[in-house]
Amino acid sequence: MESKSRSDAFGAFLQGLQSNKVQATQTHPRNIPMRVLTELLDSGPEPVAELMSSSGLPFTDFADVLLELQKAEFITLHGLSGKEVVQLTPAGERLARFTVSG
């Protein structure tokens, strides 16, 4: 009986570790720009407000990510101020496809 409860407890422990590992991987600062790129790959050009909403990032962090991606020439912003649309550049699309496939 004690063996079964130990086994159950160990299984729960392992599940908790896996869950924490997945969560840490998804929210790691280096992965956030990749999440934005792959989101754009899946959805196509997207308004900044919608992309920010789906990213779950606070505004300042999201703005930093967009600036970083724009400086690296992975995205472009088009449209009027307040209604910009984010679009992948060819280099951004290649990187997103490599990330998804690799």
VEXMAR-789632 format. One record per residue (C-alpha): residue in three letters; x, y, z. Coordinates in steps of 0.5 Angstrom, whole numbers, plus 500, padded with zeros to 3 digits. Layout:
residues N
ALAXYZ...
END
This chain:
residues 102
MET500500500GLU506505502SER509503495LYS503505491SER502512495ARG510513494SER509511486ASP503516486ALA507522489PHE513521485GLY509521479ALA505527481PHE512530483LEU515528475GLN509532472GLY510538476LEU517538474GLN515537467SER510543467ASN515548470LYS520546465VAL514547459GLN512554463ALA519556464THR521555456GLN515558454THR516565458HIS524565458PRO526572455ARG530569449ASN524565447ILE519571447PRO521574440MET521567437ARG513566440VAL512573436LEU515571430THR511564430GLU505567431LEU506572425LEU508566421ASP501562423SER497568423GLY500573417PRO500580418GLU497582425PRO495589428VAL500591434ALA494591439GLU492584437LEU499581437MET500584444SER494581446SER495574444SER503575447GLY500576454LEU506581455PRO505587459PHE506593454THR513595455ASP516588454PHE512587448ALA514594445ASP521592447VAL520585443LEU518589437LEU523594437GLU528588438LEU525585432GLN525591428LYS532593429ALA534586427GLU530587420PHE525581422ILE519585422THR516591419LEU511596421HIS506599417GLY500603417LEU498610421SER500611428GLY496607433LYS493602428GLU500599425VAL500592423VAL506588424GLN509583418LEU514579417THR520580413PRO523575409ALA528574414GLY523573419GLU519568416ARG525564414LEU527564422ALA520563424ARG520557419PHE526554422THR524555429VAL518551428SER521546424GLY527545428
END
